[in-house]
Amino acid sequence: MKVLALDVSTKTGWAVFEEGKLVRHGLIQNPQKIQEYGTYPWNYLYATEAMTQRLLELADNEKPDVIVVEETNGSRARYTQKVLEFLHCNLLIRLSTYFNGKVFYVNSSEWRKTIGMAMSKEDKKANRKLNVEKSLAASAGRKMDKAKLGIKGKITKKHLSVRWVNENYNLNFRICDNDIADAICLGSAYIKGCSVCDGK
């Protein structure tokens, strides 16, 4: 079975698995910013159509049996949420007339749980230390010196997915590769039998 996993957004990470093994991965992004596709609201439509076309080309080249997509999460940024929903809708409409295989959506919390991705005690301790130091620096009216404190920055879910992929697939991803890492994690979780969304 061939699986194409997609972390769909304006920078879409993708990963291809054949018979349970990761064989290819990458990132697709539009060459222009959304604002460069015309005036609002049409620019959102044109930008998502351009991304959808690139994703369809990927699917056509790979010819997967299954496409697994990360479910959208709510966002406080309404225009970010709008472009995500436009993109997902456009992709599904186009896949419905083109793709003969199955399409499944998976919640990010589900794929993280399935592959056992969670903050370690050390991660939580480092984040607490960072929060305390930020508060102290703010109350003292000074800038926090992360290097002096031995703190790089807050550890997020993006860091965790990059770390997981590096450890489990012997890759050397950096935080800027988090979209690809999420797609690899998503595909890995699907292969391990994670639950898929049912729309409820």
PyMOL commands that place a pseudoatom at each C-alpha (Angstrom):
pseudoatom trace, name=CA, resn=MET, resi=1, chain=A, elem=C, hetatm=0, pos=[0.000, 0.000, 0.000]
pseudoatom trace, name=CA, resn=LYS, resi=2, chain=A, elem=C, hetatm=0, pos=[1.218, 3.470, -0.869]
pseudoatom trace, name=CA, resn=VAL, resi=3, chain=A, elem=C, hetatm=0, pos=[0.299, 6.348, 1.460]
pseudoatom trace, name=CA, resn=LEU, resi=4, chain=A, elem=C, hetatm=0, pos=[0.656, 10.073, 0.796]
pseudoatom trace, name=CA, resn=ALA, resi=5, chain=A, elem=C, hetatm=0, pos=[0.548, 12.121, 4.019]
pseudoatom trace, name=CA, resn=LEU, resi=6, chain=A, elem=C, hetatm=0, pos=[-0.154, 15.858, 3.789]
pseudoatom trace, name=CA, resn=ASP, resi=7, chain=A, elem=C, hetatm=0, pos=[0.212, 18.621, 6.353]
pseudoatom trace, name=CA, resn=VAL, resi=8, chain=A, elem=C, hetatm=0, pos=[-1.862, 20.994, 4.232]
pseudoatom trace, name=CA, resn=SER, resi=9, chain=A, elem=C, hetatm=0, pos=[-1.228, 24.715, 4.555]
pseudoatom trace, name=CA, resn=THR, resi=10, chain=A, elem=C, hetatm=0, pos=[0.370, 27.508, 2.544]
pseudoatom trace, name=CA, resn=LYS, resi=11, chain=A, elem=C, hetatm=0, pos=[3.577, 25.525, 3.145]
pseudoatom trace, name=CA, resn=THR, resi=12, chain=A, elem=C, hetatm=0, pos=[2.472, 21.931, 2.724]
pseudoatom trace, name=CA, resn=GLY, resi=13, chain=A, elem=C, hetatm=0, pos=[4.718, 19.216, 4.075]
pseudoatom trace, name=CA, resn=TRP, resi=14, chain=A, elem=C, hetatm=0, pos=[4.309, 15.839, 2.396]
pseudoatom trace, name=CA, resn=ALA, resi=15, chain=A, elem=C, hetatm=0, pos=[5.591, 12.316, 2.883]
pseudoatom trace, name=CA, resn=VAL, resi=16, chain=A, elem=C, hetatm=0, pos=[5.213, 9.119, 0.878]
pseudoatom trace, name=CA, resn=PHE, resi=17, chain=A, elem=C, hetatm=0, pos=[5.241, 5.681, 2.468]
pseudoatom trace, name=CA, resn=GLU, resi=18, chain=A, elem=C, hetatm=0, pos=[5.400, 2.423, 0.534]
pseudoatom trace, name=CA, resn=GLU, resi=19, chain=A, elem=C, hetatm=0, pos=[4.638, -0.787, 2.389]
pseudoatom trace, name=CA, resn=GLY, resi=20, chain=A, elem=C, hetatm=0, pos=[5.037, 1.073, 5.674]
pseudoatom trace, name=CA, resn=LYS, resi=21, chain=A, elem=C, hetatm=0, pos=[8.428, 2.604, 4.858]
pseudoatom trace, name=CA, resn=LEU, resi=22, chain=A, elem=C, hetatm=0, pos=[9.172, 6.299, 4.325]
pseudoatom trace, name=CA, resn=VAL, resi=23, chain=A, elem=C, hetatm=0, pos=[10.475, 6.679, 0.763]
pseudoatom trace, name=CA, resn=ARG, resi=24, chain=A, elem=C, hetatm=0, pos=[10.176, 10.395, -0.055]
pseudoatom trace, name=CA, resn=HIS, resi=25, chain=A, elem=C, hetatm=0, pos=[9.268, 13.672, 1.589]
pseudoatom trace, name=CA, resn=GLY, resi=26, chain=A, elem=C, hetatm=0, pos=[9.268, 17.339, 0.785]
pseudoatom trace, name=CA, resn=LEU, resi=27, chain=A, elem=C, hetatm=0, pos=[7.640, 20.748, 0.977]
pseudoatom trace, name=CA, resn=ILE, resi=28, chain=A, elem=C, hetatm=0, pos=[5.361, 22.491, -1.500]
pseudoatom trace, name=CA, resn=GLN, resi=29, chain=A, elem=C, hetatm=0, pos=[4.744, 26.204, -1.279]
pseudoatom trace, name=CA, resn=ASN, resi=30, chain=A, elem=C, hetatm=0, pos=[3.399, 28.850, -3.582]
pseudoatom trace, name=CA, resn=PRO, resi=31, chain=A, elem=C, hetatm=0, pos=[6.053, 31.096, -5.115]
pseudoatom trace, name=CA, resn=GLN, resi=32, chain=A, elem=C, hetatm=0, pos=[4.063, 34.198, -4.155]
pseudoatom trace, name=CA, resn=LYS, resi=33, chain=A, elem=C, hetatm=0, pos=[2.464, 35.545, -0.996]
pseudoatom trace, name=CA, resn=ILE, resi=34, chain=A, elem=C, hetatm=0, pos=[-1.323, 35.479, -0.851]
pseudoatom trace, name=CA, resn=GLN, resi=35, chain=A, elem=C, hetatm=0, pos=[-1.513, 39.255, -1.303]
pseudoatom trace, name=CA, resn=GLU, resi=36, chain=A, elem=C, hetatm=0, pos=[0.315, 38.916, -4.629]
pseudoatom trace, name=CA, resn=TYR, resi=37, chain=A, elem=C, hetatm=0, pos=[-2.521, 36.838, -6.129]
pseudoatom trace, name=CA, resn=GLY, resi=38, chain=A, elem=C, hetatm=0, pos=[-4.790, 39.859, -6.497]
pseudoatom trace, name=CA, resn=THR, resi=39, chain=A, elem=C, hetatm=0, pos=[-7.247, 41.718, -4.315]
pseudoatom trace, name=CA, resn=TYR, resi=40, chain=A, elem=C, hetatm=0, pos=[-9.190, 40.320, -1.388]
pseudoatom trace, name=CA, resn=PRO, resi=41, chain=A, elem=C, hetatm=0, pos=[-11.156, 38.040, -1.313]
pseudoatom trace, name=CA, resn=TRP, resi=42, chain=A, elem=C, hetatm=0, pos=[-10.183, 36.668, -4.743]
pseudoatom trace, name=CA, resn=ASN, resi=43, chain=A, elem=C, hetatm=0, pos=[-6.505, 36.387, -3.808]
pseudoatom trace, name=CA, resn=TYR, resi=44, chain=A, elem=C, hetatm=0, pos=[-7.407, 33.654, -1.290]
pseudoatom trace, name=CA, resn=LEU, resi=45, chain=A, elem=C, hetatm=0, pos=[-9.228, 31.711, -3.972]
pseudoatom trace, name=CA, resn=TYR, resi=46, chain=A, elem=C, hetatm=0, pos=[-6.407, 32.053, -6.518]
pseudoatom trace, name=CA, resn=ALA, resi=47, chain=A, elem=C, hetatm=0, pos=[-3.637, 31.256, -4.020]
pseudoatom trace, name=CA, resn=THR, resi=48, chain=A, elem=C, hetatm=0, pos=[-5.402, 28.131, -2.774]
pseudoatom trace, name=CA, resn=GLU, resi=49, chain=A, elem=C, hetatm=0, pos=[-6.119, 27.042, -6.341]
pseudoatom trace, name=CA, resn=ALA, resi=50, chain=A, elem=C, hetatm=0, pos=[-2.403, 27.362, -7.148]
pseudoatom trace, name=CA, resn=MET, resi=51, chain=A, elem=C, hetatm=0, pos=[-1.477, 25.258, -4.103]
pseudoatom trace, name=CA, resn=THR, resi=52, chain=A, elem=C, hetatm=0, pos=[-4.174, 22.707, -4.896]
pseudoatom trace, name=CA, resn=GLN, resi=53, chain=A, elem=C, hetatm=0, pos=[-2.775, 22.325, -8.407]
pseudoatom trace, name=CA, resn=ARG, resi=54, chain=A, elem=C, hetatm=0, pos=[0.680, 21.586, -6.973]
pseudoatom trace, name=CA, resn=LEU, resi=55, chain=A, elem=C, hetatm=0, pos=[-0.792, 19.022, -4.567]
pseudoatom trace, name=CA, resn=LEU, resi=56, chain=A, elem=C, hetatm=0, pos=[-2.724, 17.330, -7.377]
pseudoatom trace, name=CA, resn=GLU, resi=57, chain=A, elem=C, hetatm=0, pos=[0.476, 17.117, -9.425]
pseudoatom trace, name=CA, resn=LEU, resi=58, chain=A, elem=C, hetatm=0, pos=[2.182, 15.463, -6.445]
pseudoatom trace, name=CA, resn=ALA, resi=59, chain=A, elem=C, hetatm=0, pos=[-0.686, 12.984, -6.079]
pseudoatom trace, name=CA, resn=ASP, resi=60, chain=A, elem=C, hetatm=0, pos=[-0.658, 12.302, -9.828]
pseudoatom trace, name=CA, resn=ASN, resi=61, chain=A, elem=C, hetatm=0, pos=[3.093, 11.620, -9.773]
pseudoatom trace, name=CA, resn=GLU, resi=62, chain=A, elem=C, hetatm=0, pos=[2.939, 9.411, -6.673]
pseudoatom trace, name=CA, resn=LYS, resi=63, chain=A, elem=C, hetatm=0, pos=[-0.361, 7.613, -7.387]
pseudoatom trace, name=CA, resn=PRO, resi=64, chain=A, elem=C, hetatm=0, pos=[-1.057, 6.691, -3.745]
pseudoatom trace, name=CA, resn=ASP, resi=65, chain=A, elem=C, hetatm=0, pos=[-3.707, 4.247, -2.613]
pseudoatom trace, name=CA, resn=VAL, resi=66, chain=A, elem=C, hetatm=0, pos=[-4.517, 6.468, 0.363]
pseudoatom trace, name=CA, resn=ILE, resi=67, chain=A, elem=C, hetatm=0, pos=[-4.131, 10.177, 1.102]
pseudoatom trace, name=CA, resn=VAL, resi=68, chain=A, elem=C, hetatm=0, pos=[-3.959, 11.122, 4.785]
pseudoatom trace, name=CA, resn=VAL, resi=69, chain=A, elem=C, hetatm=0, pos=[-4.478, 14.768, 5.696]
pseudoatom trace, name=CA, resn=GLU, resi=70, chain=A, elem=C, hetatm=0, pos=[-4.004, 16.488, 9.034]
pseudoatom trace, name=CA, resn=GLU, resi=71, chain=A, elem=C, hetatm=0, pos=[-7.328, 17.872, 10.258]
pseudoatom trace, name=CA, resn=THR, resi=72, chain=A, elem=C, hetatm=0, pos=[-7.486, 21.655, 10.608]
pseudoatom trace, name=CA, resn=ASN, resi=73, chain=A, elem=C, hetatm=0, pos=[-7.252, 23.127, 14.081]
pseudoatom trace, name=CA, resn=GLY, resi=74, chain=A, elem=C, hetatm=0, pos=[-8.937, 26.322, 15.168]
pseudoatom trace, name=CA, resn=SER, resi=75, chain=A, elem=C, hetatm=0, pos=[-6.838, 29.456, 14.877]
pseudoatom trace, name=CA, resn=ARG, resi=76, chain=A, elem=C, hetatm=0, pos=[-7.075, 32.855, 16.506]
pseudoatom trace, name=CA, resn=ALA, resi=77, chain=A, elem=C, hetatm=0, pos=[-5.886, 34.394, 13.239]
pseudoatom trace, name=CA, resn=ARG, resi=78, chain=A, elem=C, hetatm=0, pos=[-9.051, 34.472, 11.150]
pseudoatom trace, name=CA, resn=TYR, resi=79, chain=A, elem=C, hetatm=0, pos=[-7.331, 35.026, 7.793]
pseudoatom trace, name=CA, resn=THR, resi=80, chain=A, elem=C, hetatm=0, pos=[-4.935, 32.158, 8.452]
pseudoatom trace, name=CA, resn=GLN, resi=81, chain=A, elem=C, hetatm=0, pos=[-7.942, 29.981, 9.280]
pseudoatom trace, name=CA, resn=LYS, resi=82, chain=A, elem=C, hetatm=0, pos=[-9.765, 31.193, 6.182]
pseudoatom trace, name=CA, resn=VAL, resi=83, chain=A, elem=C, hetatm=0, pos=[-6.946, 30.272, 3.818]
pseudoatom trace, name=CA, resn=LEU, resi=84, chain=A, elem=C, hetatm=0, pos=[-6.617, 26.830, 5.468]
pseudoatom trace, name=CA, resn=GLU, resi=85, chain=A, elem=C, hetatm=0, pos=[-10.319, 26.105, 5.087]
pseudoatom trace, name=CA, resn=PHE, resi=86, chain=A, elem=C, hetatm=0, pos=[-10.326, 27.381, 1.486]
pseudoatom trace, name=CA, resn=LEU, resi=87, chain=A, elem=C, hetatm=0, pos=[-7.341, 25.160, 0.729]
pseudoatom trace, name=CA, resn=HIS, resi=88, chain=A, elem=C, hetatm=0, pos=[-8.832, 22.034, 2.305]
pseudoatom trace, name=CA, resn=CYS, resi=89, chain=A, elem=C, hetatm=0, pos=[-12.155, 22.585, 0.542]
pseudoatom trace, name=CA, resn=ASN, resi=90, chain=A, elem=C, hetatm=0, pos=[-10.517, 23.221, -2.822]
pseudoatom trace, name=CA, resn=LEU, resi=91, chain=A, elem=C, hetatm=0, pos=[-8.324, 20.137, -2.448]
pseudoatom trace, name=CA, resn=LEU, resi=92, chain=A, elem=C, hetatm=0, pos=[-11.274, 17.878, -1.566]
pseudoatom trace, name=CA, resn=ILE, resi=93, chain=A, elem=C, hetatm=0, pos=[-13.354, 19.177, -4.457]
pseudoatom trace, name=CA, resn=ARG, resi=94, chain=A, elem=C, hetatm=0, pos=[-10.538, 18.508, -6.901]
pseudoatom trace, name=CA, resn=LEU, resi=95, chain=A, elem=C, hetatm=0, pos=[-9.707, 15.102, -5.390]
pseudoatom trace, name=CA, resn=SER, resi=96, chain=A, elem=C, hetatm=0, pos=[-13.358, 14.062, -5.652]
pseudoatom trace, name=CA, resn=THR, resi=97, chain=A, elem=C, hetatm=0, pos=[-13.166, 14.237, -9.449]
pseudoatom trace, name=CA, resn=TYR, resi=98, chain=A, elem=C, hetatm=0, pos=[-9.600, 12.995, -9.803]
pseudoatom trace, name=CA, resn=PHE, resi=99, chain=A, elem=C, hetatm=0, pos=[-8.590, 10.572, -7.079]
pseudoatom trace, name=CA, resn=ASN, resi=100, chain=A, elem=C, hetatm=0, pos=[-9.898, 6.988, -6.963]
pseudoatom trace, name=CA, resn=GLY, resi=101, chain=A, elem=C, hetatm=0, pos=[-8.294, 6.091, -3.625]
pseudoatom trace, name=CA, resn=LYS, resi=102, chain=A, elem=C, hetatm=0, pos=[-9.324, 6.898, -0.098]
pseudoatom trace, name=CA, resn=VAL, resi=103, chain=A, elem=C, hetatm=0, pos=[-8.867, 10.219, 1.716]
pseudoatom trace, name=CA, resn=PHE, resi=104, chain=A, elem=C, hetatm=0, pos=[-8.709, 10.289, 5.510]
pseudoatom trace, name=CA, resn=TYR, resi=105, chain=A, elem=C, hetatm=0, pos=[-8.344, 13.150, 7.951]
pseudoatom trace, name=CA, resn=VAL, resi=106, chain=A, elem=C, hetatm=0, pos=[-6.528, 12.665, 11.259]
pseudoatom trace, name=CA, resn=ASN, resi=107, chain=A, elem=C, hetatm=0, pos=[-6.527, 15.008, 14.274]
pseudoatom trace, name=CA, resn=SER, resi=108, chain=A, elem=C, hetatm=0, pos=[-3.087, 16.248, 15.271]
pseudoatom trace, name=CA, resn=SER, resi=109, chain=A, elem=C, hetatm=0, pos=[-3.711, 15.130, 18.863]
pseudoatom trace, name=CA, resn=GLU, resi=110, chain=A, elem=C, hetatm=0, pos=[-4.470, 11.616, 17.570]
pseudoatom trace, name=CA, resn=TRP, resi=111, chain=A, elem=C, hetatm=0, pos=[-1.332, 11.236, 15.482]
pseudoatom trace, name=CA, resn=ARG, resi=112, chain=A, elem=C, hetatm=0, pos=[0.813, 12.605, 18.314]
pseudoatom trace, name=CA, resn=LYS, resi=113, chain=A, elem=C, hetatm=0, pos=[-0.730, 10.128, 20.750]
pseudoatom trace, name=CA, resn=THR, resi=114, chain=A, elem=C, hetatm=0, pos=[-0.329, 7.199, 18.340]
pseudoatom trace, name=CA, resn=ILE, resi=115, chain=A, elem=C, hetatm=0, pos=[3.397, 7.735, 17.838]
pseudoatom trace, name=CA, resn=GLY, resi=116, chain=A, elem=C, hetatm=0, pos=[3.956, 8.600, 21.511]
pseudoatom trace, name=CA, resn=MET, resi=117, chain=A, elem=C, hetatm=0, pos=[5.061, 12.162, 20.904]
pseudoatom trace, name=CA, resn=ALA, resi=118, chain=A, elem=C, hetatm=0, pos=[4.931, 14.198, 24.108]
pseudoatom trace, name=CA, resn=MET, resi=119, chain=A, elem=C, hetatm=0, pos=[6.983, 16.679, 26.090]
pseudoatom trace, name=CA, resn=SER, resi=120, chain=A, elem=C, hetatm=0, pos=[9.583, 15.077, 28.307]
pseudoatom trace, name=CA, resn=LYS, resi=121, chain=A, elem=C, hetatm=0, pos=[10.139, 16.118, 31.917]
pseudoatom trace, name=CA, resn=GLU, resi=122, chain=A, elem=C, hetatm=0, pos=[13.251, 17.962, 30.748]
pseudoatom trace, name=CA, resn=ASP, resi=123, chain=A, elem=C, hetatm=0, pos=[11.232, 19.835, 28.082]
pseudoatom trace, name=CA, resn=LYS, resi=124, chain=A, elem=C, hetatm=0, pos=[8.649, 20.906, 30.653]
pseudoatom trace, name=CA, resn=LYS, resi=125, chain=A, elem=C, hetatm=0, pos=[11.359, 21.935, 33.100]
pseudoatom trace, name=CA, resn=ALA, resi=126, chain=A, elem=C, hetatm=0, pos=[13.136, 24.015, 30.439]
pseudoatom trace, name=CA, resn=ASN, resi=127, chain=A, elem=C, hetatm=0, pos=[9.871, 25.742, 29.461]
pseudoatom trace, name=CA, resn=ARG, resi=128, chain=A, elem=C, hetatm=0, pos=[9.082, 26.515, 33.112]
pseudoatom trace, name=CA, resn=LYS, resi=129, chain=A, elem=C, hetatm=0, pos=[12.576, 27.962, 33.589]
pseudoatom trace, name=CA, resn=LEU, resi=130, chain=A, elem=C, hetatm=0, pos=[12.107, 30.118, 30.490]
pseudoatom trace, name=CA, resn=ASN, resi=131, chain=A, elem=C, hetatm=0, pos=[8.726, 31.406, 31.704]
pseudoatom trace, name=CA, resn=VAL, resi=132, chain=A, elem=C, hetatm=0, pos=[10.141, 32.271, 35.148]
pseudoatom trace, name=CA, resn=GLU, resi=133, chain=A, elem=C, hetatm=0, pos=[13.126, 34.058, 33.649]
pseudoatom trace, name=CA, resn=LYS, resi=134, chain=A, elem=C, hetatm=0, pos=[10.909, 35.998, 31.230]
pseudoatom trace, name=CA, resn=SER, resi=135, chain=A, elem=C, hetatm=0, pos=[8.731, 37.159, 34.111]
pseudoatom trace, name=CA, resn=LEU, resi=136, chain=A, elem=C, hetatm=0, pos=[11.741, 38.165, 36.204]
pseudoatom trace, name=CA, resn=ALA, resi=137, chain=A, elem=C, hetatm=0, pos=[13.322, 40.056, 33.326]
pseudoatom trace, name=CA, resn=ALA, resi=138, chain=A, elem=C, hetatm=0, pos=[10.049, 41.833, 32.526]
pseudoatom trace, name=CA, resn=SER, resi=139, chain=A, elem=C, hetatm=0, pos=[9.455, 42.871, 36.127]
pseudoatom trace, name=CA, resn=ALA, resi=140, chain=A, elem=C, hetatm=0, pos=[13.059, 44.157, 36.393]
pseudoatom trace, name=CA, resn=GLY, resi=141, chain=A, elem=C, hetatm=0, pos=[12.751, 46.015, 33.090]
pseudoatom trace, name=CA, resn=ARG, resi=142, chain=A, elem=C, hetatm=0, pos=[15.680, 44.203, 31.512]
pseudoatom trace, name=CA, resn=LYS, resi=143, chain=A, elem=C, hetatm=0, pos=[16.220, 41.973, 28.525]
pseudoatom trace, name=CA, resn=MET, resi=144, chain=A, elem=C, hetatm=0, pos=[16.579, 38.275, 29.203]
pseudoatom trace, name=CA, resn=ASP, resi=145, chain=A, elem=C, hetatm=0, pos=[19.933, 36.756, 28.219]
pseudoatom trace, name=CA, resn=LYS, resi=146, chain=A, elem=C, hetatm=0, pos=[19.010, 33.255, 26.992]
pseudoatom trace, name=CA, resn=ALA, resi=147, chain=A, elem=C, hetatm=0, pos=[22.616, 32.269, 26.247]
pseudoatom trace, name=CA, resn=LYS, resi=148, chain=A, elem=C, hetatm=0, pos=[23.770, 33.196, 29.755]
pseudoatom trace, name=CA, resn=LEU, resi=149, chain=A, elem=C, hetatm=0, pos=[20.920, 31.177, 31.242]
pseudoatom trace, name=CA, resn=GLY, resi=150, chain=A, elem=C, hetatm=0, pos=[21.561, 28.195, 28.967]
pseudoatom trace, name=CA, resn=ILE, resi=151, chain=A, elem=C, hetatm=0, pos=[18.110, 28.500, 27.425]
pseudoatom trace, name=CA, resn=LYS, resi=152, chain=A, elem=C, hetatm=0, pos=[17.522, 28.320, 23.674]
pseudoatom trace, name=CA, resn=GLY, resi=153, chain=A, elem=C, hetatm=0, pos=[13.813, 29.081, 23.673]
pseudoatom trace, name=CA, resn=LYS, resi=154, chain=A, elem=C, hetatm=0, pos=[10.438, 27.553, 24.315]
pseudoatom trace, name=CA, resn=ILE, resi=155, chain=A, elem=C, hetatm=0, pos=[10.059, 23.938, 23.234]
pseudoatom trace, name=CA, resn=THR, resi=156, chain=A, elem=C, hetatm=0, pos=[6.917, 23.575, 21.129]
pseudoatom trace, name=CA, resn=LYS, resi=157, chain=A, elem=C, hetatm=0, pos=[5.070, 20.814, 19.299]
pseudoatom trace, name=CA, resn=LYS, resi=158, chain=A, elem=C, hetatm=0, pos=[7.061, 21.795, 16.209]
pseudoatom trace, name=CA, resn=HIS, resi=159, chain=A, elem=C, hetatm=0, pos=[10.283, 20.992, 18.043]
pseudoatom trace, name=CA, resn=LEU, resi=160, chain=A, elem=C, hetatm=0, pos=[8.850, 17.674, 19.172]
pseudoatom trace, name=CA, resn=SER, resi=161, chain=A, elem=C, hetatm=0, pos=[7.883, 16.525, 15.670]
pseudoatom trace, name=CA, resn=VAL, resi=162, chain=A, elem=C, hetatm=0, pos=[11.307, 17.465, 14.277]
pseudoatom trace, name=CA, resn=ARG, resi=163, chain=A, elem=C, hetatm=0, pos=[12.990, 15.618, 17.132]
pseudoatom trace, name=CA, resn=TRP, resi=164, chain=A, elem=C, hetatm=0, pos=[10.760, 12.557, 16.678]
pseudoatom trace, name=CA, resn=VAL, resi=165, chain=A, elem=C, hetatm=0, pos=[11.480, 12.349, 12.942]
pseudoatom trace, name=CA, resn=ASN, resi=166, chain=A, elem=C, hetatm=0, pos=[15.219, 12.782, 13.469]
pseudoatom trace, name=CA, resn=GLU, resi=167, chain=A, elem=C, hetatm=0, pos=[15.278, 10.034, 16.084]
pseudoatom trace, name=CA, resn=ASN, resi=168, chain=A, elem=C, hetatm=0, pos=[13.008, 7.587, 14.254]
pseudoatom trace, name=CA, resn=TYR, resi=169, chain=A, elem=C, hetatm=0, pos=[14.150, 8.122, 10.663]
pseudoatom trace, name=CA, resn=ASN, resi=170, chain=A, elem=C, hetatm=0, pos=[17.767, 9.144, 11.219]
pseudoatom trace, name=CA, resn=LEU, resi=171, chain=A, elem=C, hetatm=0, pos=[17.245, 12.525, 9.548]
pseudoatom trace, name=CA, resn=ASN, resi=172, chain=A, elem=C, hetatm=0, pos=[18.825, 15.880, 10.315]
pseudoatom trace, name=CA, resn=PHE, resi=173, chain=A, elem=C, hetatm=0, pos=[15.807, 18.153, 10.199]
pseudoatom trace, name=CA, resn=ARG, resi=174, chain=A, elem=C, hetatm=0, pos=[15.852, 21.617, 11.740]
pseudoatom trace, name=CA, resn=ILE, resi=175, chain=A, elem=C, hetatm=0, pos=[12.885, 23.530, 13.124]
pseudoatom trace, name=CA, resn=CYS, resi=176, chain=A, elem=C, hetatm=0, pos=[12.331, 25.129, 9.699]
pseudoatom trace, name=CA, resn=ASP, resi=177, chain=A, elem=C, hetatm=0, pos=[11.526, 21.610, 8.422]
pseudoatom trace, name=CA, resn=ASN, resi=178, chain=A, elem=C, hetatm=0, pos=[8.595, 21.208, 10.825]
pseudoatom trace, name=CA, resn=ASP, resi=179, chain=A, elem=C, hetatm=0, pos=[5.932, 21.034, 8.095]
pseudoatom trace, name=CA, resn=ILE, resi=180, chain=A, elem=C, hetatm=0, pos=[7.674, 18.060, 6.498]
pseudoatom trace, name=CA, resn=ALA, resi=181, chain=A, elem=C, hetatm=0, pos=[8.246, 16.509, 9.927]
pseudoatom trace, name=CA, resn=ASP, resi=182, chain=A, elem=C, hetatm=0, pos=[4.527, 16.800, 10.711]
pseudoatom trace, name=CA, resn=ALA, resi=183, chain=A, elem=C, hetatm=0, pos=[3.655, 15.030, 7.443]
pseudoatom trace, name=CA, resn=ILE, resi=184, chain=A, elem=C, hetatm=0, pos=[6.088, 12.211, 8.262]
pseudoatom trace, name=CA, resn=CYS, resi=185, chain=A, elem=C, hetatm=0, pos=[4.657, 11.904, 11.779]
pseudoatom trace, name=CA, resn=LEU, resi=186, chain=A, elem=C, hetatm=0, pos=[1.107, 11.902, 10.391]
pseudoatom trace, name=CA, resn=GLY, resi=187, chain=A, elem=C, hetatm=0, pos=[1.905, 9.166, 7.876]
pseudoatom trace, name=CA, resn=SER, resi=188, chain=A, elem=C, hetatm=0, pos=[3.732, 7.130, 10.503]
pseudoatom trace, name=CA, resn=ALA, resi=189, chain=A, elem=C, hetatm=0, pos=[0.735, 7.327, 12.832]
pseudoatom trace, name=CA, resn=TYR, resi=190, chain=A, elem=C, hetatm=0, pos=[-1.667, 6.306, 10.057]
pseudoatom trace, name=CA, resn=ILE, resi=191, chain=A, elem=C, hetatm=0, pos=[0.474, 3.276, 9.282]
pseudoatom trace, name=CA, resn=LYS, resi=192, chain=A, elem=C, hetatm=0, pos=[0.469, 2.401, 13.002]
pseudoatom trace, name=CA, resn=GLY, resi=193, chain=A, elem=C, hetatm=0, pos=[-3.344, 2.386, 12.921]
pseudoatom trace, name=CA, resn=CYS, resi=194, chain=A, elem=C, hetatm=0, pos=[-4.348, 5.727, 14.407]
pseudoatom trace, name=CA, resn=SER, resi=195, chain=A, elem=C, hetatm=0, pos=[-8.021, 6.674, 14.455]
pseudoatom trace, name=CA, resn=VAL, resi=196, chain=A, elem=C, hetatm=0, pos=[-9.264, 8.784, 11.568]
pseudoatom trace, name=CA, resn=CYS, resi=197, chain=A, elem=C, hetatm=0, pos=[-11.819, 11.591, 11.794]
pseudoatom trace, name=CA, resn=ASP, resi=198, chain=A, elem=C, hetatm=0, pos=[-15.465, 10.802, 11.167]
pseudoatom trace, name=CA, resn=GLY, resi=199, chain=A, elem=C, hetatm=0, pos=[-16.696, 14.394, 10.878]
pseudoatom trace, name=CA, resn=LYS, resi=200, chain=A, elem=C, hetatm=0, pos=[-18.400, 14.423, 14.276]
for i in range(1, 200): cmd.bond("trace and resi %d" % i, "trace and resi %d" % (i + 1))
show_as sticks, trace
zoom trace
